Amino acid sequence: MNRDYSTDSQLIDRMQTNDTAAFEEIYHRYWFSLYNYCCGKLHSQEEARQIVKKIFVDLWENRFTIPVDFSVNRHLYSCVRSAVIAALHHQLDEGTAVEEEILPTFATQALQQARKPVTAPVKTREREDTVVRPILFSLRPEESSFGFRQLRKALQMMMNF
Amino acid sequence: MKKEILHKKLSRYLDGEAKPAETRQIQNWLALVDKTTAVASEQEKHQIGEEILNEIKAETAYPLLYPQQKSWWDQLTDRFK
């Protein structure tokens, strides 16, 4: 598969001109995270497949009614959340064995996890390698104005710390 | 939580009649990140992805209705094959 580096909005524009390659690129970008999310929530690969399929079929079929300021990312995640709730409701209706896996995740203690910040704190060593060092080395010696010297000193202190 | 209670809460949520606390509980559950991954290997991931895409193609029939145009580069390289 050839990679297409167009942005999502460019792909949507192309999709509206019936460009199926653009649609497939959007599919390849998002299908797995949607599928993984559904599997994690519903503990059923078959349900996850059906949900992902339906979301993309709907995206293709409704491509001409997509609004101007459309965010694919937001749209897909909003769809998958609604679909997961509907599927869970259906599972409870059908009486399939969801109690053991899903019901404990609704407990208050389990839901406390959702309130924690999503981003993991960057470790000091990683921060030094990814943030401080590149800035320090990007400062050339000839840039020896007072501001640069102060910044260099501060960065060196951070690295030593 | 009991199954019946959850079923009622989900029904109300789907009908847009859930209480704020119920909505918050369901949205917290949706926001909860599961660390498990659904596939064992990259090969399996690729296979599942292709299978779902084929099902989408079968349902929408877009490859028949809108066949993909080959790029000028692909057309050129095809001549030398």
gemmi code that builds the backbone of each chain (N, CA, C; Angstrom):
import gemmi

chains = {
    "A": [
        ("MET", (0.839, -1.198, 0.000), (0.000, 0.000, 0.000), (0.875, 1.250, 0.000)),
        ("ASN", (0.601, 2.176, -0.923), (1.353, 3.422, -0.954), (0.773, 4.381, 0.079)),
        ("ARG", (1.652, 5.063, 0.821), (1.183, 6.018, 1.806), (0.757, 7.303, 1.119)),
        ("ASP", (-0.304, 7.882, 1.645), (-0.778, 9.160, 1.148), (-0.649, 10.134, 2.304)),
        ("TYR", (0.146, 11.187, 2.110), (0.408, 12.101, 3.218), (-0.520, 13.313, 3.239)),
        ("SER", (-1.630, 13.214, 2.527), (-2.587, 14.324, 2.546), (-3.210, 14.435, 3.940)),
        ("THR", (-3.720, 15.634, 4.245), (-4.395, 15.799, 5.533), (-5.789, 15.184, 5.451)),
        ("ASP", (-6.401, 15.006, 6.616), (-7.746, 14.417, 6.643), (-8.736, 15.251, 5.835)),
        ("SER", (-8.628, 16.574, 5.965), (-9.606, 17.413, 5.253), (-9.402, 17.338, 3.739)),
        ("GLN", (-8.139, 17.187, 3.313), (-7.900, 17.018, 1.866), (-8.493, 15.676, 1.397)),
        ("LEU", (-8.347, 14.661, 2.241), (-8.892, 13.350, 1.873), (-10.415, 13.398, 1.791)),
        ("ILE", (-11.018, 14.137, 2.730), (-12.487, 14.260, 2.714), (-12.927, 14.970, 1.439)),
        ("ASP", (-12.201, 16.037, 1.070), (-12.541, 16.757, -0.170), (-12.462, 15.817, -1.363)),
        ("ARG", (-11.404, 14.999, -1.388), (-11.252, 14.060, -2.507), (-12.327, 12.980, -2.468)),
        ("MET", (-12.689, 12.582, -1.249), (-13.727, 11.540, -1.123), (-15.062, 12.032, -1.695)),
        ("GLN", (-15.286, 13.340, -1.547), (-16.543, 13.899, -2.060), (-16.571, 13.955, -3.581)),
        ("THR", (-15.407, 13.739, -4.198), (-15.394, 13.630, -5.662), (-15.292, 12.144, -6.063)),
        ("ASN", (-15.756, 11.285, -5.182), (-15.799, 9.827, -5.399), (-14.418, 9.195, -5.541)),
        ("ASP", (-13.442, 9.787, -4.890), (-12.100, 9.207, -4.920), (-12.025, 8.101, -3.866)),
        ("THR", (-12.040, 6.865, -4.311), (-12.078, 5.740, -3.370), (-10.718, 5.537, -2.690)),
        ("ALA", (-9.640, 5.966, -3.358), (-8.315, 5.839, -2.729), (-8.246, 6.715, -1.471)),
        ("ALA", (-8.873, 7.884, -1.526), (-8.895, 8.773, -0.357), (-9.691, 8.130, 0.778)),
        ("PHE", (-10.803, 7.507, 0.420), (-11.609, 6.817, 1.430), (-10.804, 5.693, 2.089)),
        ("GLU", (-10.080, 4.931, 1.271), (-9.299, 3.819, 1.817), (-8.162, 4.319, 2.693)),
        ("GLU", (-7.603, 5.477, 2.352), (-6.548, 6.051, 3.192), (-7.123, 6.429, 4.566)),
        ("ILE", (-8.304, 7.018, 4.570), (-8.940, 7.344, 5.859), (-9.203, 6.060, 6.643)),
        ("TYR", (-9.670, 5.051, 5.935), (-9.923, 3.763, 6.591), (-8.635, 3.237, 7.228)),
        ("HIS", (-7.543, 3.219, 6.466), (-6.296, 2.665, 6.997), (-5.752, 3.491, 8.168)),
        ("ARG", (-6.059, 4.780, 8.186), (-5.588, 5.606, 9.294), (-6.320, 5.292, 10.593)),
        ("TYR", (-7.613, 5.018, 10.489), (-8.421, 4.975, 11.709), (-8.982, 3.615, 12.105)),
        ("TRP", (-9.018, 2.647, 11.195), (-9.788, 1.443, 11.511), (-9.279, 0.758, 12.765)),
        ("PHE", (-7.951, 0.693, 12.910), (-7.434, -0.139, 13.989), (-7.718, 0.463, 15.364)),
        ("SER", (-7.581, 1.780, 15.483), (-7.849, 2.351, 16.807), (-9.329, 2.204, 17.163)),
        ("LEU", (-10.210, 2.298, 16.166), (-11.645, 2.106, 16.431), (-11.913, 0.649, 16.834)),
        ("TYR", (-11.295, -0.251, 16.084), (-11.480, -1.691, 16.335), (-10.960, -2.056, 17.730)),
        ("ASN", (-9.792, -1.546, 18.057), (-9.169, -1.828, 19.354), (-10.034, -1.285, 20.495)),
        ("TYR", (-10.571, -0.096, 20.272), (-11.428, 0.520, 21.289), (-12.673, -0.342, 21.530)),
        ("CYS", (-13.298, -0.779, 20.431), (-14.521, -1.599, 20.552), (-14.214, -2.918, 21.240)),
        ("CYS", (-13.109, -3.548, 20.851), (-12.743, -4.833, 21.461), (-12.524, -4.652, 22.961)),
        ("GLY", (-11.840, -3.560, 23.322), (-11.578, -3.309, 24.736), (-12.855, -3.103, 25.528)),
        ("LYS", (-13.845, -2.466, 24.897), (-15.076, -2.151, 25.620), (-16.039, -3.331, 25.636)),
        ("LEU", (-16.151, -4.007, 24.516), (-17.214, -5.019, 24.384), (-16.706, -6.455, 24.537)),
        ("HIS", (-15.414, -6.637, 24.529), (-14.812, -7.976, 24.633), (-15.351, -8.916, 23.561)),
        ("SER", (-15.577, -8.379, 22.379), (-16.094, -9.214, 21.290), (-15.513, -8.711, 19.971)),
        ("GLN", (-14.735, -9.557, 19.331), (-14.122, -9.150, 18.055), (-15.172, -9.039, 16.956)),
        ("GLU", (-16.189, -9.890, 17.024), (-17.224, -9.872, 15.984), (-18.019, -8.562, 16.043)),
        ("GLU", (-18.378, -8.167, 17.270), (-19.099, -6.892, 17.447), (-18.233, -5.735, 16.944)),
        ("ALA", (-16.931, -5.799, 17.274), (-16.012, -4.727, 16.878), (-15.949, -4.619, 15.357)),
        ("ARG", (-15.869, -5.751, 14.698), (-15.834, -5.748, 13.227), (-17.087, -5.097, 12.656)),
        ("GLN", (-18.243, -5.484, 13.204), (-19.515, -4.964, 12.690), (-19.596, -3.448, 12.882)),
        ("ILE", (-19.119, -2.997, 14.041), (-19.188, -1.557, 14.330), (-18.283, -0.783, 13.373)),
        ("VAL", (-17.042, -1.259, 13.207), (-16.089, -0.554, 12.322), (-16.644, -0.536, 10.893)),
        ("LYS", (-17.162, -1.672, 10.479), (-17.716, -1.761, 9.116), (-18.847, -0.752, 8.933)),
        ("LYS", (-19.761, -0.720, 9.891), (-20.926, 0.159, 9.759), (-20.505, 1.636, 9.736)),
        ("ILE", (-19.536, 1.975, 10.589), (-19.088, 3.380, 10.653), (-18.530, 3.820, 9.299)),
        ("PHE", (-17.717, 2.962, 8.672), (-17.095, 3.363, 7.400), (-18.083, 3.291, 6.235)),
        ("VAL", (-19.012, 2.342, 6.309), (-20.057, 2.298, 5.265), (-20.873, 3.590, 5.324)),
        ("ASP", (-21.236, 4.001, 6.538), (-22.006, 5.249, 6.699), (-21.207, 6.463, 6.222)),
        ("LEU", (-19.894, 6.451, 6.537), (-19.046, 7.586, 6.113), (-19.039, 7.695, 4.587)),
        ("TRP", (-18.922, 6.557, 3.916), (-18.893, 6.575, 2.444), (-20.244, 6.995, 1.881)),
        ("GLU", (-21.305, 6.420, 2.441), (-22.632, 6.692, 1.874), (-23.112, 8.117, 2.140)),
        ("ASN", (-22.639, 8.695, 3.233), (-23.069, 10.072, 3.552), (-22.015, 11.103, 3.185)),
        ("ARG", (-21.125, 10.770, 2.270), (-20.006, 11.675, 1.975), (-20.441, 13.006, 1.368)),
        ("PHE", (-21.591, 13.025, 0.711), (-22.031, 14.288, 0.081), (-22.717, 15.226, 1.073)),
        ("THR", (-23.034, 14.722, 2.250), (-23.705, 15.583, 3.235), (-22.758, 15.996, 4.361)),
        ("ILE", (-21.457, 15.788, 4.123), (-20.470, 16.148, 5.153), (-20.365, 17.667, 5.250)),
        ("PRO", (-20.453, 18.228, 6.481), (-20.366, 19.689, 6.604), (-18.963, 20.217, 6.305)),
        ("VAL", (-18.857, 21.526, 6.168), (-17.593, 22.134, 5.744), (-16.494, 21.958, 6.797)),
        ("ASP", (-16.832, 22.282, 8.053), (-15.802, 22.202, 9.107), (-15.821, 20.815, 9.765)),
        ("PHE", (-15.709, 19.797, 8.948), (-15.863, 18.415, 9.412), (-14.526, 17.888, 9.947)),
        ("SER", (-14.578, 17.287, 11.128), (-13.370, 16.653, 11.662), (-13.593, 15.142, 11.636)),
        ("VAL", (-12.831, 14.446, 10.823), (-13.018, 12.990, 10.685), (-12.792, 12.309, 12.025)),
        ("ASN", (-11.717, 12.728, 12.661), (-11.337, 12.141, 13.930), (-12.491, 12.218, 14.941)),
        ("ARG", (-13.004, 13.434, 15.105), (-14.072, 13.649, 16.084), (-15.325, 12.875, 15.691)),
        ("HIS", (-15.631, 12.897, 14.398), (-16.822, 12.204, 13.915), (-16.732, 10.703, 14.172)),
        ("LEU", (-15.578, 10.114, 13.834), (-15.435, 8.658, 13.975), (-15.515, 8.253, 15.448)),
        ("TYR", (-14.861, 9.029, 16.311), (-14.903, 8.655, 17.729), (-16.276, 8.883, 18.343)),
        ("SER", (-16.974, 9.883, 17.873), (-18.334, 10.075, 18.376), (-19.232, 8.917, 17.921)),
        ("CYS", (-19.038, 8.482, 16.665), (-19.825, 7.348, 16.152), (-19.520, 6.075, 16.929)),
        ("VAL", (-18.224, 5.850, 17.180), (-17.857, 4.583, 17.820), (-18.365, 4.553, 19.261)),
        ("ARG", (-18.380, 5.692, 19.919), (-18.887, 5.718, 21.299), (-20.379, 5.408, 21.332)),
        ("SER", (-21.135, 6.010, 20.411), (-22.578, 5.722, 20.359), (-22.808, 4.257, 20.020)),
        ("ALA", (-22.010, 3.750, 19.070), (-22.199, 2.362, 18.642), (-21.859, 1.383, 19.766)),
        ("VAL", (-20.841, 1.720, 20.555), (-20.465, 0.837, 21.669), (-21.593, 0.784, 22.702)),
        ("ILE", (-22.164, 1.942, 23.001), (-23.258, 1.969, 23.984), (-24.457, 1.182, 23.453)),
        ("ALA", (-24.783, 1.375, 22.165), (-25.913, 0.660, 21.584), (-25.653, -0.844, 21.597)),
        ("ALA", (-24.416, -1.240, 21.279), (-24.077, -2.668, 21.252), (-24.127, -3.270, 22.648)),
        ("LEU", (-23.663, -2.497, 23.630), (-23.697, -3.001, 25.008), (-25.142, -3.163, 25.477)),
        ("HIS", (-25.969, -2.210, 25.121), (-27.391, -2.276, 25.459), (-28.016, -3.513, 24.833)),
        ("HIS", (-27.641, -3.760, 23.588), (-28.153, -4.925, 22.864), (-27.672, -6.223, 23.523)),
        ("GLN", (-26.396, -6.237, 23.914), (-25.842, -7.432, 24.582), (-26.611, -7.729, 25.868)),
        ("LEU", (-26.945, -6.661, 26.615), (-27.685, -6.861, 27.861), (-29.099, -7.342, 27.572)),
        ("ASP", (-29.660, -6.869, 26.471), (-30.997, -7.310, 26.032), (-31.004, -8.792, 25.715)),
        ("GLU", (-29.972, -9.181, 24.970), (-29.877, -10.570, 24.498), (-29.528, -11.526, 25.638)),
        ("GLY", (-28.942, -10.965, 26.680), (-28.553, -11.819, 27.801), (-27.247, -12.553, 27.568)),
        ("THR", (-26.406, -12.038, 26.678), (-25.092, -12.667, 26.487), (-24.231, -12.393, 27.719)),
        ("ALA", (-23.279, -13.274, 27.934), (-22.516, -13.225, 29.182), (-21.554, -12.041, 29.204)),
        ("VAL", (-22.045, -10.898, 29.637), (-21.176, -9.725, 29.712), (-20.872, -9.351, 31.153)),
        ("GLU", (-21.598, -9.988, 32.066), (-21.483, -9.575, 33.468), (-20.045, -9.605, 33.975)),
        ("GLU", (-19.383, -10.741, 33.712), (-18.066, -10.936, 34.327), (-17.039, -9.921, 33.828)),
        ("GLU", (-17.105, -9.599, 32.541), (-16.066, -8.740, 31.980), (-16.412, -7.252, 32.040)),
        ("ILE", (-17.664, -6.932, 31.730), (-17.991, -5.517, 31.549), (-18.556, -4.869, 32.817)),
        ("LEU", (-19.421, -5.557, 33.532), (-20.068, -4.923, 34.683), (-19.081, -4.393, 35.729)),
        ("PRO", (-18.006, -5.112, 36.041), (-17.065, -4.543, 37.028), (-16.420, -3.233, 36.567)),
        ("THR", (-16.333, -3.024, 35.250), (-15.694, -1.793, 34.764), (-16.574, -0.563, 34.996)),
        ("PHE", (-17.843, -0.780, 35.350), (-18.725, 0.348, 35.667), (-18.666, 0.730, 37.141)),
        ("ALA", (-17.905, -0.024, 37.895), (-17.792, 0.279, 39.324), (-17.104, 1.613, 39.519)),
        ("THR", (-17.473, 2.299, 40.604), (-16.932, 3.648, 40.859), (-15.406, 3.645, 40.896)),
        ("GLN", (-14.858, 2.603, 41.540), (-13.405, 2.544, 41.690), (-12.719, 2.452, 40.319)),
        ("ALA", (-13.302, 1.642, 39.438), (-12.714, 1.487, 38.098), (-12.803, 2.792, 37.319)),
        ("LEU", (-13.908, 3.504, 37.521), (-14.116, 4.744, 36.753), (-13.227, 5.898, 37.242)),
        ("GLN", (-12.650, 5.754, 38.426), (-11.728, 6.785, 38.900), (-10.561, 6.959, 37.923)),
        ("GLN", (-10.209, 5.873, 37.257), (-9.098, 5.899, 36.293), (-9.340, 6.916, 35.182)),
        ("ALA", (-10.615, 7.054, 34.799), (-10.951, 7.950, 33.685), (-10.694, 9.403, 34.031)),
        ("ARG", (-10.669, 9.720, 35.331), (-10.470, 11.122, 35.737), (-9.004, 11.509, 35.747)),
        ("LYS", (-8.130, 10.494, 35.686), (-6.701, 10.809, 35.692), (-6.310, 11.435, 34.362)),
        ("PRO", (-5.286, 12.311, 34.346), (-4.887, 12.906, 33.066), (-4.408, 11.851, 32.089)),
        ("VAL", (-4.720, 12.067, 30.831), (-4.412, 11.079, 29.797), (-2.922, 10.992, 29.538)),
        ("THR", (-2.236, 12.138, 29.547), (-0.816, 12.117, 29.191), (0.014, 11.615, 30.359)),
        ("ALA", (0.907, 10.701, 30.081), (1.801, 10.189, 31.110), (2.915, 11.197, 31.326)),
        ("PRO", (3.370, 11.392, 32.556), (4.457, 12.352, 32.773), (5.732, 11.895, 32.083)),
        ("VAL", (6.402, 12.835, 31.437), (7.636, 12.487, 30.732), (8.742, 12.299, 31.767)),
        ("LYS", (9.483, 11.207, 31.652), (10.546, 10.964, 32.628), (11.663, 11.992, 32.417)),
        ("THR", (12.392, 12.280, 33.493), (13.413, 13.327, 33.447), (14.430, 13.065, 32.345)),
        ("ARG", (14.885, 11.828, 32.267), (15.913, 11.475, 31.287), (15.375, 11.685, 29.861)),
        ("GLU", (14.116, 11.242, 29.662), (13.503, 11.393, 28.328), (13.349, 12.868, 27.986)),
        ("ARG", (12.938, 13.655, 29.012), (12.718, 15.079, 28.764), (14.047, 15.736, 28.365)),
        ("GLU", (15.092, 15.299, 29.032), (16.400, 15.862, 28.738), (16.808, 15.528, 27.308)),
        ("ASP", (16.584, 14.271, 26.920), (16.995, 13.849, 25.577), (16.147, 14.462, 24.485)),
        ("THR", (14.847, 14.575, 24.737), (13.956, 14.996, 23.657), (13.696, 16.487, 23.626)),
        ("VAL", (13.831, 17.147, 24.763), (13.488, 18.576, 24.803), (14.730, 19.450, 24.989)),
        ("VAL", (15.494, 19.177, 26.026), (16.577, 20.094, 26.389), (17.745, 20.007, 25.416)),
        ("ARG", (18.221, 18.797, 25.173), (19.421, 18.617, 24.356), (19.292, 19.221, 22.951)),
        ("PRO", (18.166, 18.964, 22.235), (18.070, 19.556, 20.891), (18.100, 21.078, 20.909)),
        ("ILE", (17.486, 21.687, 21.939), (17.490, 23.158, 22.002), (18.917, 23.642, 22.259)),
        ("LEU", (19.591, 22.957, 23.187), (20.946, 23.366, 23.552), (21.883, 23.308, 22.353)),
        ("PHE", (21.784, 22.225, 21.575), (22.693, 22.074, 20.451), (22.307, 22.925, 19.250)),
        ("SER", (21.042, 23.398, 19.262), (20.633, 24.249, 18.140), (21.150, 25.683, 18.329)),
        ("LEU", (21.604, 26.014, 19.550), (22.122, 27.367, 19.793), (23.578, 27.435, 19.347)),
        ("ARG", (23.864, 28.229, 18.362), (25.233, 28.313, 17.848), (26.058, 29.287, 18.705)),
        ("PRO", (27.385, 29.090, 18.759), (28.219, 29.961, 19.608), (28.112, 31.432, 19.223)),
        ("GLU", (27.909, 31.688, 17.924), (27.878, 33.091, 17.512), (26.623, 33.811, 18.021)),
        ("GLU", (25.649, 33.017, 18.428), (24.437, 33.635, 18.972), (24.688, 33.947, 20.446)),
        ("SER", (25.592, 34.880, 20.693), (26.055, 35.058, 22.064), (25.462, 36.307, 22.710)),
        ("SER", (24.275, 36.634, 22.289), (23.645, 37.783, 22.930), (23.278, 37.393, 24.363)),
        ("PHE", (22.919, 38.367, 25.128), (22.654, 38.125, 26.543), (21.547, 37.076, 26.731)),
        ("GLY", (20.493, 37.222, 25.923), (19.347, 36.290, 26.035), (19.757, 34.862, 25.779)),
        ("PHE", (20.526, 34.654, 24.718), (20.965, 33.304, 24.378), (21.877, 32.736, 25.454)),
        ("ARG", (22.759, 33.599, 25.993), (23.684, 33.103, 27.025), (22.895, 32.661, 28.267)),
        ("GLN", (21.893, 33.462, 28.601), (21.071, 33.110, 29.761), (20.339, 31.791, 29.521)),
        ("LEU", (19.804, 31.657, 28.312), (19.044, 30.448, 27.982), (19.955, 29.228, 28.030)),
        ("ARG", (21.172, 29.402, 27.453), (22.128, 28.288, 27.444), (22.480, 27.868, 28.889)),
        ("LYS", (22.670, 28.893, 29.733), (23.027, 28.602, 31.119), (21.885, 27.845, 31.813)),
        ("ALA", (20.666, 28.308, 31.555), (19.507, 27.670, 32.188), (19.378, 26.222, 31.734)),
        ("LEU", (19.579, 25.984, 30.426), (19.457, 24.624, 29.894), (20.545, 23.718, 30.464)),
        ("GLN", (21.758, 24.272, 30.581), (22.840, 23.462, 31.145), (22.556, 23.107, 32.599)),
        ("MET", (21.971, 24.066, 33.311), (21.625, 23.789, 34.708), (20.571, 22.692, 34.790)),
        ("MET", (19.605, 22.751, 33.860), (18.551, 21.722, 33.839), (19.153, 20.364, 33.583)),
        ("MET", (20.109, 20.304, 32.641), (20.729, 19.014, 32.312), (21.521, 18.479, 33.495)),
        ("ASN", (22.234, 19.367, 34.177), (22.996, 18.919, 35.346), (22.071, 18.444, 36.452)),
        ("PHE", (20.942, 19.158, 36.590), (19.986, 18.808, 37.620), (19.409, 17.414, 37.350)),
    ],
    "B": [
        ("MET", (-22.248, -3.378, 39.885), (-23.571, -2.929, 39.434), (-24.347, -4.087, 38.820)),
        ("LYS", (-25.645, -4.096, 39.089), (-26.448, -5.182, 38.538), (-26.761, -4.926, 37.073)),
        ("LYS", (-26.938, -6.049, 36.387), (-27.187, -6.000, 34.945), (-28.451, -5.188, 34.613)),
        ("GLU", (-29.488, -5.390, 35.417), (-30.774, -4.722, 35.135), (-30.640, -3.204, 35.299)),
        ("ILE", (-29.898, -2.818, 36.321), (-29.726, -1.373, 36.569), (-28.960, -0.736, 35.413)),
        ("LEU", (-27.894, -1.418, 34.983), (-27.092, -0.893, 33.871), (-27.938, -0.802, 32.600)),
        ("HIS", (-28.763, -1.827, 32.382), (-29.628, -1.830, 31.190), (-30.555, -0.621, 31.186)),
        ("LYS", (-31.134, -0.330, 32.352), (-32.041, 0.838, 32.440), (-31.283, 2.140, 32.197)),
        ("LYS", (-30.091, 2.211, 32.782), (-29.288, 3.434, 32.607), (-28.937, 3.648, 31.139)),
        ("LEU", (-28.538, 2.564, 30.476), (-28.172, 2.677, 29.049), (-29.383, 3.044, 28.206)),
        ("SER", (-30.541, 2.483, 28.551), (-31.769, 2.827, 27.800), (-32.045, 4.313, 27.902)),
        ("ARG", (-31.936, 4.826, 29.136), (-32.195, 6.257, 29.335), (-31.164, 7.097, 28.594)),
        ("TYR", (-29.902, 6.638, 28.602), (-28.826, 7.384, 27.928), (-29.081, 7.432, 26.422)),
        ("LEU", (-29.492, 6.285, 25.874), (-29.738, 6.228, 24.425), (-30.944, 7.079, 24.030)),
        ("ASP", (-31.919, 7.168, 24.953), (-33.101, 7.999, 24.661), (-32.871, 9.471, 24.979)),
        ("GLY", (-31.690, 9.790, 25.489), (-31.384, 11.182, 25.842), (-32.088, 11.617, 27.115)),
        ("GLU", (-32.446, 10.652, 27.963), (-33.176, 11.003, 29.186), (-32.392, 10.662, 30.450)),
        ("ALA", (-31.104, 10.440, 30.294), (-30.299, 10.057, 31.461), (-30.094, 11.242, 32.387)),
        ("LYS", (-29.963, 10.926, 33.692), (-29.678, 11.982, 34.669), (-28.205, 12.381, 34.506)),
        ("PRO", (-27.849, 13.582, 34.948), (-26.449, 14.025, 34.780), (-25.440, 13.038, 35.361)),
        ("ALA", (-25.752, 12.471, 36.523), (-24.804, 11.531, 37.156), (-24.642, 10.270, 36.303)),
        ("GLU", (-25.760, 9.822, 35.722), (-25.694, 8.624, 34.864), (-24.882, 8.908, 33.605)),
        ("THR", (-25.137, 10.076, 33.025), (-24.393, 10.465, 31.821), (-22.901, 10.517, 32.123)),
        ("ARG", (-22.579, 11.092, 33.292), (-21.176, 11.207, 33.674), (-20.548, 9.820, 33.863)),
        ("GLN", (-21.309, 8.930, 34.466), (-20.799, 7.572, 34.696), (-20.527, 6.865, 33.369)),
        ("ILE", (-21.464, 6.982, 32.440), (-21.292, 6.304, 31.143), (-20.162, 6.937, 30.354)),
        ("GLN", (-20.084, 8.265, 30.415), (-19.005, 8.922, 29.670), (-17.641, 8.632, 30.279)),
        ("ASN", (-17.600, 8.482, 31.603), (-16.334, 8.081, 32.234), (-15.939, 6.684, 31.796)),
        ("TRP", (-16.933, 5.827, 31.696), (-16.653, 4.449, 31.253), (-16.136, 4.459, 29.809)),
        ("LEU", (-16.755, 5.292, 28.984), (-16.303, 5.376, 27.585), (-14.886, 5.944, 27.496)),
        ("ALA", (-14.562, 6.836, 28.429), (-13.236, 7.472, 28.386), (-12.144, 6.597, 28.971)),
        ("LEU", (-12.549, 5.556, 29.669), (-11.566, 4.680, 30.309), (-10.740, 3.978, 29.237)),
        ("VAL", (-9.441, 4.106, 29.345), (-8.573, 3.537, 28.298), (-8.171, 2.114, 28.678)),
        ("ASP", (-8.466, 1.181, 27.785), (-8.040, -0.202, 28.008), (-6.656, -0.379, 27.404)),
        ("LYS", (-5.787, -0.968, 28.176), (-4.407, -1.105, 27.687), (-4.214, -2.350, 26.848)),
        ("THR", (-5.209, -3.227, 26.853), (-5.062, -4.466, 26.082), (-5.168, -4.179, 24.591)),
        ("THR", (-4.474, -4.941, 23.801), (-4.588, -4.779, 22.347), (-5.335, -5.976, 21.773)),
        ("ALA", (-6.121, -5.682, 20.741), (-7.056, -6.687, 20.235), (-6.400, -7.736, 19.349)),
        ("VAL", (-5.225, -7.481, 18.853), (-4.605, -8.445, 17.940), (-3.244, -8.898, 18.478)),
        ("ALA", (-2.874, -10.106, 18.074), (-1.633, -10.676, 18.606), (-0.415, -10.236, 17.791)),
        ("SER", (-0.576, -10.126, 16.477), (0.589, -9.807, 15.643), (0.226, -8.802, 14.558)),
        ("GLU", (1.257, -8.267, 13.945), (1.071, -7.302, 12.860), (0.373, -7.960, 11.672)),
        ("GLN", (0.693, -9.221, 11.465), (0.102, -9.979, 10.350), (-1.412, -10.142, 10.557)),
        ("GLU", (-1.770, -10.462, 11.805), (-3.192, -10.636, 12.117), (-3.938, -9.313, 11.947)),
        ("LYS", (-3.277, -8.229, 12.376), (-3.869, -6.892, 12.253), (-4.140, -6.571, 10.781)),
        ("HIS", (-3.134, -6.853, 9.945), (-3.262, -6.582, 8.517), (-4.421, -7.400, 7.919)),
        ("GLN", (-4.490, -8.662, 8.343), (-5.523, -9.558, 7.807), (-6.928, -9.076, 8.199)),
        ("ILE", (-7.096, -8.717, 9.471), (-8.414, -8.253, 9.929), (-8.789, -6.965, 9.200)),
        ("GLY", (-7.807, -6.061, 9.049), (-8.052, -4.797, 8.357), (-8.537, -5.021, 6.935)),
        ("GLU", (-7.883, -5.945, 6.247), (-8.268, -6.237, 4.866), (-9.654, -6.889, 4.798)),
        ("GLU", (-9.926, -7.764, 5.756), (-11.239, -8.441, 5.772), (-12.370, -7.436, 5.963)),
        ("ILE", (-12.168, -6.513, 6.912), (-13.224, -5.518, 7.150), (-13.388, -4.625, 5.919)),
        ("LEU", (-12.254, -4.242, 5.314), (-12.326, -3.386, 4.117), (-13.066, -4.109, 2.982)),
        ("ASN", (-12.812, -5.409, 2.846), (-13.505, -6.169, 1.807), (-15.010, -6.228, 2.063)),
        ("GLU", (-15.371, -6.328, 3.340), (-16.813, -6.332, 3.682), (-17.433, -4.978, 3.337)),
        ("ILE", (-16.674, -3.906, 3.593), (-17.185, -2.562, 3.270), (-17.355, -2.430, 1.753)),
        ("LYS", (-16.365, -2.957, 1.015), (-16.442, -2.893, -0.457), (-17.654, -3.664, -0.956)),
        ("ALA", (-17.891, -4.832, -0.338), (-19.023, -5.657, -0.770), (-20.342, -4.949, -0.488)),
        ("GLU", (-20.404, -4.259, 0.640), (-21.672, -3.620, 1.011), (-21.938, -2.346, 0.211)),
        ("THR", (-20.885, -1.573, -0.039), (-21.118, -0.295, -0.736), (-20.939, -0.416, -2.252)),
        ("ALA", (-20.240, -1.470, -2.668), (-19.961, -1.712, -4.095), (-19.200, -0.564, -4.737)),
        ("TYR", (-18.437, 0.183, -3.949), (-17.744, 1.333, -4.539), (-16.659, 0.968, -5.566)),
        ("PRO", (-15.988, -0.201, -5.418), (-14.991, -0.504, -6.467), (-15.623, -0.684, -7.846)),
        ("LEU", (-16.883, -1.134, -7.861), (-17.571, -1.307, -9.151), (-18.084, 0.029, -9.675)),
        ("LEU", (-18.646, 0.807, -8.755), (-19.256, 2.075, -9.175), (-18.211, 3.142, -9.498)),
        ("TYR", (-17.124, 3.135, -8.705), (-16.084, 4.162, -8.893), (-14.718, 3.497, -8.941)),
        ("PRO", (-14.381, 2.803, -10.022), (-13.079, 2.126, -10.072), (-11.935, 3.126, -9.945)),
        ("GLN", (-10.880, 2.689, -9.235), (-9.748, 3.601, -8.999), (-8.985, 3.874, -10.284)),
        ("GLN", (-8.689, 5.142, -10.505), (-7.869, 5.531, -11.648), (-6.406, 5.338, -11.264)),
        ("LYS", (-5.643, 4.700, -12.166), (-4.220, 4.534, -11.867), (-3.489, 5.854, -12.056)),
        ("SER", (-2.489, 6.089, -11.209), (-1.713, 7.330, -11.341), (-0.863, 7.252, -12.616)),
        ("TRP", (-0.385, 8.407, -13.073), (0.417, 8.424, -14.312), (1.670, 7.581, -14.144)),
        ("TRP", (2.188, 7.548, -12.905), (3.408, 6.771, -12.655), (3.127, 5.265, -12.794)),
        ("ASP", (1.992, 4.822, -12.200), (1.637, 3.401, -12.304), (1.374, 3.006, -13.757)),
        ("GLN", (0.718, 3.928, -14.486), (0.441, 3.635, -15.902), (1.743, 3.495, -16.691)),
        ("LEU", (2.696, 4.363, -16.354), (3.985, 4.326, -17.044), (4.744, 3.044, -16.725)),
        ("THR", (4.779, 2.692, -15.440), (5.543, 1.488, -15.043), (4.881, 0.221, -15.576)),
        ("ASP", (3.546, 0.255, -15.714), (2.848, -0.926, -16.267), (3.330, -1.237, -17.686)),
        ("ARG", (3.696, -0.199, -18.429), (4.130, -0.403, -19.819), (5.443, -1.163, -19.910)),
        ("PHE", (6.254, -1.060, -18.869), (7.552, -1.727, -18.887), (7.526, -3.095, -18.226)),
        ("LYS", (6.354, -3.500, -17.736), (6.273, -4.808, -17.072), (6.156, -5.912, -18.117)),
    ],
}
model = gemmi.Model(1)
for chain_id, residues in chains.items():
    chain = gemmi.Chain(chain_id)
    for i, (resn, *xyz) in enumerate(residues, 1):
        res = gemmi.Residue()
        res.name, res.seqid = resn, gemmi.SeqId(i, " ")
        for name, pos in zip(("N", "CA", "C"), xyz):
            atom = gemmi.Atom()
            atom.name, atom.element = name, gemmi.Element(name[0])
            atom.pos, atom.b_iso = gemmi.Position(*pos), 0.0
            res.add_atom(atom)
        chain.add_residue(res)
    model.add_chain(chain)
structure = gemmi.Structure()
structure.add_model(model)
structure.setup_entities()
